[in-house]
Amino acid sequence: MLRETHRIVIKVGSSLVTNQGKGLDHPALTDWAEQIARLRHMGKEVVLVSSGAIAEGMQRLGWGSRPHALHELQAAAAVGQMGLAQAYASCFSHHGLQTAQVLLTHEDLSSRKRYLNARSALMTLMKLETIPVINENDTVAMDEIRFGDNDTLAALVTNLVEADALVILTDQAGLFTSDPRKNNDAQLLSEVSATDTALMKMAGGVGSSIGSGGMLTKVIAAKRAARSGAHTIIASGHEPQVLVRMAQGESIGTRLLATIPVLAARKQWLADYLQVRGRITLDQGAVNALIMDGKSLLPIGVIHISGDFDRGEAVACFTPEGREIARGLINYNTEETRRIMGKSSSSIEMLLGYVDEAELIHRNNLALL
């Protein structure tokens, strides 16, 4: 399934990057870097979601078991992130690849403005052929805003960067009909729908004592990823060259399929689920560019705006005659849009003092009605 993909989010769990809680497993990190480098040479864009910071912090602090107190988890994460970022930077540098550490909380992705800021940063990093290494920002996360496991984080990042596939690597071969550690008759599922209601019953509970996830969180993550049209693979990270073999077309683990393509899913979300905050009227040239040419909306094509919207909120696009033709996520707020409407994209920086995007609404964030 990875052979046809272009953008992949890969999540590696604590059991695959640590020595049973005794800090980072540097040979394992070296292997992941080598495999991802080979994926890059195949033309794949890769975002890595990696656990391991808390386990590394525990080792550096001399703690033998994972703490329960939130402030102690935050302290371990703060200490461990230093080692995790340094280790990945070193491993990838041997392949001529730069890395970037990105720490997120749920609050970052629930705020539309911060969501777009995070998305823009990640898209830019991939354009620069850098490997983003993402982890939950455990140092500042509180109970009510933390993701709770990196499976959930990986799924949200998959939606954020519009990835084609999510790969969740674990210490299990994939998803079984029941827990193989308790039932010898459990059968490995090779391919299922990510939205199959029976999957929740098959998934077990929490996994290792080092990590916080389990098969249940992976099934839920696959369901989340499917909402934006991304397929998910759950496979064993102990399989030799597992990422490379999957990219070459080999079937490994369990494939949880999304039922609709990425673009269709996103357009449906844009058209049907977002609350419209404003209205913009386009000239006929802009209308033709959107409908006939499938282009982005530029400021120069706007002749009138109404409403009160912020960056990243949904607005409706109308023809000069008042017919709604599209909805999309706008890159500038009401006042900024008013100042740049009717002007060329090259003048945005002069008019605003900065430029976030050349487009008022990018075509990937626009759904025609």
Buried (B, 14 or more C-beta within 10 A) or exposed (E): BBEEBEBBBBBBBBBBBBBEBEBBBBEBBBBBBBBBBBBBEEEBBBBBBBBBBBBBBBBBEEBEEBBEEEEBBBBBBBBBBBBBBBBBBBBBEEBEBEBBBBBBBBBBBEBBEBBBBBBEEBBEBBEEEBBBBBBBBBBBBEEEBBBBBBBBBBBBBBBBBBBBBBBBBBBBBBBBBBBBEEEEEBEEBEEBBBBBEEBEEBBBEEBBEBBBBBBBBBBBBBBBBBBBBBBBBBBBBBBEBBBBBBBEEBEBBBBBBBEBEBEEBBBBBBBEEBEEBBBBBBBEEBBEBBEEEEBBBBBBBBBBBEBEBBBBBBBBBBBEEEEEBBBBBBBBBBEBBEBBBEBEBEEBEEEBEEBBBBBBBBBBBBBBE
